[in-house]
Amino acid sequence: MFTAGAESLLHQARDIRDEELKKFCSRVVNLLQKDELGPDAVDALQRLFLIVSATKYKRKLEDTCVHLLQATLCSPKCPEQLQLLCASILRETSPRDDLTLSCDHIQSTRQLSLVASVLLAQGDPKGEVRSVGQRVFRILESRQPEGPSPRHLLPVVSKITHLAPHTLHEDQTNQLSKRLVDWLRYASVQQGVAHTSGGFFSTPRARQPGPVTEVDGAVATDFFTVLSTGQHFTEDQWLNVQAFSMLRAWLLHSDPEGPSAPDADDRSELEGSTLSVLSAGSTAGRLLPPRERLREKAFEYCQRLAEQSTRRALRKGDSDLQKACLVEAVLVLDVLCRQDPSFLYRTLSCLKALHARLCGDPARVRTLLPIAQFFLNHGEAAAVDSEAVLRHLLTRTPSEFFHSPMLAFELTCFCRDNLPLFGRNLDILKRSFPNLFKLLAWNSPPLTAEFVALLPSLVDADTAVEVLHALLDLPCLTAALDLQLRLSPATSERPLWDPSLKIPSCLEASRDPQFQGLLQYLLRATASGTTERLGPLHRLLQPLASCARVVQCAQAVPTLLEAFFSAVTQFADGALTKQLALLLLERSDSLFQVPQYEAHVHRVLSSRFLALCALHPSLVVELAKELLEFVGSVSGIQGRGAMLASVVRPASLPAPPLPRRAARRGLRSVPTQVWAIGEYLSVSWDRRCTVEQINRFFEALEAVLFEVTQSRPSAALPRCPPQVVTVLMTTLTKLASRSQDLIPRYGRGRTGKPAGFPWVREWAPDACPVPDVRSAGGRLLASPPRFSSSSPTSWGPRSTCGARLQRTRVPSSSGSLCSCRR
Amino acid sequence: MGMGLAGSSKQGVFDRRAKAALAGGQGVRTPPLPTPGAALRARGPRPPCARHLVRALATGVRKRPGASQPPLLSHCRVLRPVSRSPQAGKEGACPGAMVHAFLIHNLRAPQAQDTGLCRVLYSCVFGAENSPDDPRPHGAERDRLLRKEQILAVARQVESMCQLQQQASGRTSVDLQLQSSDEPVPLHEAPHGAFRLAAGDPFQEPRTVVWLGVLSLGFVLVLDAHENLLLAESTLRLLARLLLDHLRLLTPSTNLLLRADRIEGILARFLPHGQLLFLNDQFVQGLEKELSASWPR
């Protein structure tokens, strides 16, 4: 347990001064110099370990102390406990420059493994990895039957090949491959003998050890594997475990097409396989070389594991191990087939049978992933369609197991990592996005980053609209999944949902056929190509909106929306852009009511609306009708809070973190739609723009401006934020500049005095942005520009963005505007 | 870009805790390399965010206040792109699959974020991350500092993930009341999960983190990206069970801080050099007997 005592101990360890540490070191030195190393030494070393490990900064240990620690570690008589402590202190203070440790004369393999752990932690500045590797191999090569057991050395080999793949020579690699074959395939099938020390209860005559058994208790039918069990184990059985544990890494390492070839990644798989086919063919006549022999034996081992995993394990631990072994077996088979395609046909039949068996076993659903991976990797070479496997994986698994955090993580990573391999099956992946979103909706914290990477591949012109709807409804999906779990019969002892939240009305109402249909739509497995209005469902699920899982999911949505739009703008044409822009207008007031959700989403939506308009400026003219309706609906609503918020973030609310890009572009809190009207409703962007249109927009916006500044039904409602007024006025000014009819209405003359909307002055005589606009308007009107084709102007809070646009798209006729600014 | 966005989405969650963790001991301060002992006690200005610092340490772009020195770790500056292809990941420079690190840290209850800090109680890194030579002085020290920061960054993320999961499943308070030490802890119901760390944040290589929360302790394995997760998960459960049993962690008076030898003894047998082992029940029992013989409980 972590208690206050532990906390204070940590503090003490950190606060120890250099002088104190010096004294303590000399005490350690005294203790280690004694002939008999007792509990005092253990206690002192435990403390020393805490002192050096509790801080991230360097602790200066006395040279004699470091020297003695190394000597104790290498001393053959020293008890294991002290060796472990010495090694851990040296490792904890590494990398060190003053290490004199060497593994050249150590005989005990356990000790050698400890020394190696210290040396490998140095980061290889002096070639430690190579020297450890050579020493370990000398011992492995010696092959004395009575000599030290290599059991403790195999993990060191594994680590060395991992850290520095080129350390071992070709003949060493072959040597170890040969020995791995022996350990894997020819371990004893008799149980080991217990090493009893002749205690009181020990039987006087040693019993003959029996044969090893399978996990279900039956006598083993074939060679020993990690799934064979017994009371005691022989040394070669231990080595069998070690050998299988490192097998996959070793196969990858010992394959010359693998790590040693620098361009291995670029080479197509087919080329690599052809090479191995040829080499295998040329050696077929004589005894297989070690590498091929190891592959052959590895293949047999995996087949035996697959067979053994059908047995019913007596112990829970063994049943878990069966699953892990199945996964590993399939992964090893995958490596084998990549290295030598002649395994492919033998493997396929085995894996097809395995897949058929596992499909119906919910307890082993995670083993389906490596199988699907195998079919993705080799489906083409084996002329087998992986479609059925993928379809099963993507359509059934997520709906049933979205609540398992590990499965959700693995499946998401599977999709993300294999994107290049999906090929023509990518369509299955794209179509099953509603299912994948279930994983995300339920497990948003660990999966958001993965989905940000995955989204660009899920979205295309056909699915974009549906994906956007689904993203906006993601918190609602979380709530629906919660409801679904509550309605389904209990699967585990502990509820998967938040039991403190009681929603009897929800459970009751969800039986209503109207909601049933909507729920089914929301919980669909694959893309339907249609969209449904989920408003009633939002109301039904409202009691779940405060649930922490829903709130977490809602927090992830803005990030995902950004990723979505970044992807979609890469390929969206005019028609799709128009659809998406319409969707933004439409959905801005129909979101699931989660605290803060609407505000956060509106910020992304409004910045993205503007970005869409910037990409396709004629959007404003094409959507004139809808935009007018949108603007009209703003003015029509009495308590305009929610809708106005869609235009601008109410200034009274604390500013939540902005998406970085939006902040960079200065898009903080702008009524974007209105701004877009001012920017793009002009003949310079679209020839179809008419004076009538401009007039109608002007009238609508004028009404809005009047309303937001004049009518304030209750004092409790926040006053309209000045930014809205600013942008409305700027927009009106711009529109006015484009139509002769509007000039008399806008200003009362070219007096240079503040013109336009006298009530605004009454509304906010000292709100800071307003005078800016008034003077801007005044300046503009003081020398009116050519009305027919004015350039987009930019004042007010969005000057940065406006300036950017102006730089890129200044129409040639903007001379008058420039002159009027001077 | 994806990663940046993802970071920003989590920021609300991570920042607060990261800052809380920064406030004290193991938190991040201006790295005063020449005199580490004195610097440990000096309270420097608080940097904006620990996650950023770790990223900066890994990428070598952090500018220390008032110093025009070269970045801490220029050799790490070149970030490797996240390998998208599974082939690239499996057959890259580091083939195979091993555990990079194991750590134990404390878990605070979600509502008690202000009490105490996220502490790494034990950590073991198996081998050093491949790093080219750094000829400058203090290279070794920087390597160690980076390693410790990486581990702390993982611990903080795990704590956040665990708290979020606890909140989501309605278990707002980590069960802090002690059970009797005879009663086995139901490890299969303990909160657990996995997440990925992109290359360069905070490790050079992409990594997968598997975690398990037991009462107020978090047990974590940092894995290579393509490790067998089922095996890693059951190994983590096994390690947690062994540590709870052999260190009697549930008894209030015990303290794992001063029992590194036992933890090391368990790791040396069940996770040697970060190699995940396929141990069936009988093998586990055999190793446990060996362990008990070396350390009588």
Contacts between the chains, C-beta under 8 A, distances in Angstrom:
chain1	res1	chain2	res2	distance
A	1	B	178	6.9
A	1	B	215	6.7
A	1	B	216	6.0
A	1	B	217	7.3
A	1	B	249	6.0
A	1	B	250	6.6
A	1	B	251	7.8
A	1	B	252	6.1
A	1	B	254	7.4
A	2	B	106	3.9
A	2	B	107	7.9
A	2	B	119	7.2
A	2	B	121	6.7
A	2	B	216	4.9
A	2	B	217	6.3
A	3	B	252	6.6
A	3	B	255	7.6
A	5	B	255	6.3
A	6	B	106	7.9
A	6	B	119	8.0
A	6	B	121	7.1
A	6	B	255	5.3
A	6	B	256	7.7
A	6	B	257	5.6
A	7	B	116	6.3
A	7	B	119	7.3
A	9	B	255	6.7
A	9	B	257	5.3
A	9	B	258	7.4
A	10	B	25	6.8
A	10	B	119	6.3
A	10	B	257	6.8
A	11	B	25	6.7
A	13	B	257	7.9
A	14	B	25	5.5
A	14	B	40	6.2
A	15	B	40	7.9
A	15	B	41	7.2
A	17	B	37	6.8
A	18	B	37	4.7
A	42	B	261	6.9
A	45	B	261	7.8
A	46	B	258	4.7
A	46	B	259	6.8
A	46	B	260	6.1
A	46	B	261	6.5
A	47	B	258	6.7
A	49	B	260	4.6
A	50	B	257	5.4
A	50	B	258	6.1
A	50	B	260	7.3
A	53	B	122	7.7
A	53	B	123	7.5
A	53	B	260	7.6
A	54	B	26	8.0
A	55	B	26	7.6
A	55	B	36	7.8
A	55	B	40	5.9
A	56	B	26	6.7
A	56	B	144	7.3
A	56	B	145	5.5
A	56	B	148	3.5
A	56	B	149	6.5
A	56	B	152	7.5
A	57	B	36	3.4
A	57	B	37	7.2
A	57	B	39	6.5
A	57	B	40	5.6
A	57	B	141	8.0
A	57	B	145	7.1
A	58	B	36	4.8
A	58	B	141	5.1
A	58	B	144	6.7
A	59	B	36	7.8
A	59	B	37	7.7
A	60	B	37	7.5
A	80	B	265	7.1
A	80	B	294	5.6
A	81	B	261	4.9
A	81	B	265	7.3
A	81	B	294	6.9
A	81	B	295	7.1
A	82	B	261	7.9
A	84	B	260	7.9
A	84	B	261	5.0
A	84	B	264	4.3
A	84	B	265	5.8
A	84	B	268	6.8
A	85	B	260	6.6
A	85	B	261	5.0
A	85	B	264	7.4
A	87	B	264	7.4
A	88	B	124	7.7
A	88	B	260	5.5
A	88	B	261	7.6
A	88	B	264	5.2
A	91	B	124	7.8
A	93	B	144	7.6
A	94	B	128	7.7
A	94	B	140	7.8
A	94	B	144	7.2
A	95	B	128	6.9
A	95	B	140	4.2
A	95	B	143	5.4
A	95	B	144	6.7
A	96	B	140	6.6
A	97	B	140	6.1
A	113	B	268	7.4
A	113	B	272	6.8
A	113	B	273	7.2
A	114	B	268	7.4
A	116	B	273	7.6
A	117	B	126	7.7
A	117	B	273	6.4
A	120	B	126	7.9
A	120	B	127	4.5
A	120	B	128	7.1
A	120	B	273	7.6
A	121	B	125	7.0
A	121	B	127	6.3
A	121	B	128	5.6
A	122	B	128	6.7
A	123	B	128	3.7
A	123	B	129	7.7
A	123	B	130	8.0
A	123	B	131	5.7
A	123	B	140	8.0
A	123	B	143	6.0
A	124	B	128	7.2
A	124	B	130	7.7
A	125	B	133	5.9
A	152	B	272	7.0
A	154	B	275	7.7
A	155	B	272	3.9
A	155	B	273	4.0
A	155	B	274	7.7
A	155	B	275	4.0
A	156	B	273	5.8
A	158	B	96	7.0
A	158	B	98	6.6
A	158	B	273	6.7
A	158	B	275	5.1
A	159	B	98	6.8
A	159	B	126	6.6
A	159	B	127	5.4
A	159	B	273	4.3
A	159	B	274	6.6
A	159	B	275	7.2
A	161	B	95	7.6
A	161	B	96	7.0
A	162	B	94	5.6
A	162	B	95	7.4
A	162	B	96	5.4
A	162	B	98	5.5
A	162	B	127	7.3
A	163	B	94	7.7
A	163	B	127	5.2
A	163	B	128	7.7
A	163	B	130	6.5
A	164	B	130	7.8
A	165	B	93	6.8
A	165	B	94	7.3
A	165	B	95	6.7
A	215	B	280	7.0
A	226	B	278	4.0
A	226	B	279	7.6
A	226	B	280	6.3
A	227	B	280	6.3
A	228	B	280	7.9
A	229	B	280	5.3
A	229	B	281	6.9
A	229	B	282	4.6
A	230	B	282	6.2
A	231	B	282	7.0
A	232	B	286	7.0
A	233	B	282	7.3
A	233	B	283	6.7
A	233	B	286	6.2
A	238	B	283	7.8
A	241	B	277	6.2
A	241	B	278	6.0
A	241	B	279	6.6
A	241	B	283	6.2
A	242	B	275	7.8
A	242	B	277	7.2
A	244	B	278	5.8
A	245	B	275	5.8
A	245	B	276	6.4
A	245	B	277	4.8
A	245	B	278	5.4
A	246	B	96	7.7
A	246	B	275	6.3
A	248	B	96	6.6
A	248	B	97	6.6
A	249	B	95	6.0
A	249	B	96	2.5
A	249	B	97	6.0
A	249	B	98	7.1
A	250	B	96	7.5
A	252	B	90	6.5
A	252	B	91	6.2
A	252	B	95	3.7
A	252	B	96	5.7
A	253	B	95	5.2
A	253	B	96	6.5
A	258	B	91	4.8
A	258	B	95	6.1
A	259	B	91	6.2
A	259	B	92	7.3
A	259	B	93	6.5
A	259	B	94	8.0
A	259	B	95	5.1
A	264	B	91	5.4
A	265	B	85	7.1
A	265	B	87	6.3
A	265	B	88	4.8
A	265	B	91	6.8
A	265	B	92	7.1
A	269	B	87	7.5
A	315	B	281	4.5
A	317	B	234	7.7
A	317	B	238	8.0
A	317	B	280	6.9
A	317	B	281	4.2
A	317	B	284	6.6
A	318	B	280	5.3
A	318	B	281	5.2
A	320	B	230	7.6
A	320	B	234	4.8
A	321	B	234	7.1
A	321	B	278	6.4
A	321	B	279	7.4
A	321	B	280	5.3
A	321	B	281	7.8
A	323	B	230	5.4
A	324	B	228	6.2
A	324	B	230	4.3
A	324	B	231	4.0
A	324	B	234	6.1
A	324	B	278	6.7
A	325	B	278	6.2
A	327	B	228	5.4
A	327	B	229	8.0
A	327	B	230	5.2
A	327	B	231	7.3
A	328	B	228	5.4
A	328	B	231	6.8
A	328	B	278	7.1
A	331	B	228	6.7
A	335	B	90	7.8
A	366	B	229	7.8
A	366	B	230	6.0
A	367	B	230	7.7
A	373	B	86	7.3
A	377	B	86	7.8
A	405	B	165	7.1
A	405	B	192	6.9
A	405	B	193	4.3
A	405	B	194	7.0
A	406	B	192	7.3
A	406	B	193	7.0
A	406	B	194	5.9
A	406	B	229	6.6
A	406	B	233	6.4
A	409	B	193	7.1
A	409	B	194	4.5
A	409	B	195	6.9
A	409	B	196	7.9
A	409	B	229	7.9
A	410	B	194	7.7
A	410	B	229	5.9
A	413	B	196	6.7
A	413	B	208	7.9
A	416	B	84	7.9
A	417	B	84	7.1
A	417	B	85	7.5
A	417	B	86	4.8
A	417	B	89	7.1
A	418	B	86	6.2
A	419	B	84	6.6
A	420	B	84	6.4
A	420	B	85	5.4
A	421	B	85	7.8
A	421	B	86	7.3
A	443	B	193	7.8
A	445	B	10	7.1
A	445	B	13	7.2
A	445	B	160	7.4
A	445	B	161	5.8
A	445	B	164	4.6
A	445	B	165	7.5
A	445	B	195	7.8
A	446	B	161	6.1
A	446	B	193	6.0
A	446	B	194	6.8
A	446	B	195	3.8
A	446	B	196	7.8
A	448	B	6	5.5
A	448	B	9	5.4
A	448	B	10	7.1
A	449	B	2	7.0
A	449	B	3	6.4
A	449	B	6	3.4
A	449	B	7	7.9
A	449	B	10	8.0
A	449	B	195	8.0
A	449	B	196	7.0
A	449	B	198	7.2
A	450	B	196	6.7
A	452	B	2	4.2
A	452	B	3	7.7
A	452	B	5	5.5
A	452	B	6	5.1
A	453	B	2	4.6
A	453	B	82	7.9
A	493	B	189	7.6
A	494	B	189	5.7
A	495	B	169	7.9
A	495	B	170	8.0
A	496	B	169	6.9
A	497	B	169	7.1
A	497	B	170	7.1
A	498	B	168	7.1
A	498	B	169	6.2
A	498	B	170	3.0
A	499	B	170	5.4
A	500	B	170	4.8
A	500	B	172	8.0
A	501	B	170	6.7
A	547	B	168	7.8
A	548	B	164	7.8
A	548	B	167	4.0
A	548	B	168	5.0
A	548	B	170	7.5
A	549	B	167	7.9
A	549	B	168	3.8
A	549	B	169	7.7
A	552	B	164	5.9
A	552	B	167	7.6
A	552	B	168	6.1
A	555	B	9	6.8
A	555	B	12	6.4
A	555	B	13	7.8
A	556	B	9	5.6
A	558	B	9	7.1
A	559	B	5	5.0
A	559	B	6	6.3
A	559	B	8	6.6
A	559	B	9	3.5
A	562	B	5	5.7
A	563	B	2	6.5
A	563	B	5	6.0
A	566	B	1	7.0
A	657	B	8	7.1
A	657	B	11	6.5
A	657	B	12	6.7
A	659	B	5	7.7
A	659	B	8	7.0
A	660	B	4	7.2
A	660	B	5	7.9
A	660	B	8	5.9
